[in-house]
């Protein structure tokens, strides 16, 4: 049986349109996946930056409360309740750009049976990122002297 070329005209065009449609759908799915992955990386970087800023806030609060020289422990703890920002308690660098750290300290007088005389409950909550995407992390610590 002999096939006539007249009856097969246009089948290549249909196949080409089908292949192009499939490739377009695959390309669209890939672009969406890449955009989502880019957002996830941005969140991860901002989350790490927030954690580092909160850790810096705890370090700052420990320095204020434990290295107080002649200042009373309760007064040093009260003075540690503040908000830190780049250049004001945080390193003035691109690493903490658009970060804000709220530091709180609660003084706890020790009991007579305790070896330590003073106790401090420290907390640092950091918030970093652009206004449209802010990530927060909180670090807490207990310190005694």
Buried (B, 14 or more C-beta within 10 A) or exposed (E): EEEEEEEEEEEEEEEEEEEEEEEEEEEEEEEEEEEEEEEEEBEEEBBEBBBBBBBBBBBBBBEBBBEBEEEEBBEBBBBBBBEBBBEEBBEEEEBBEBBBBBBBBEBBEBEEEEEEEBBBBBBBBBBBBEEEEBBBBBBEBEBEE
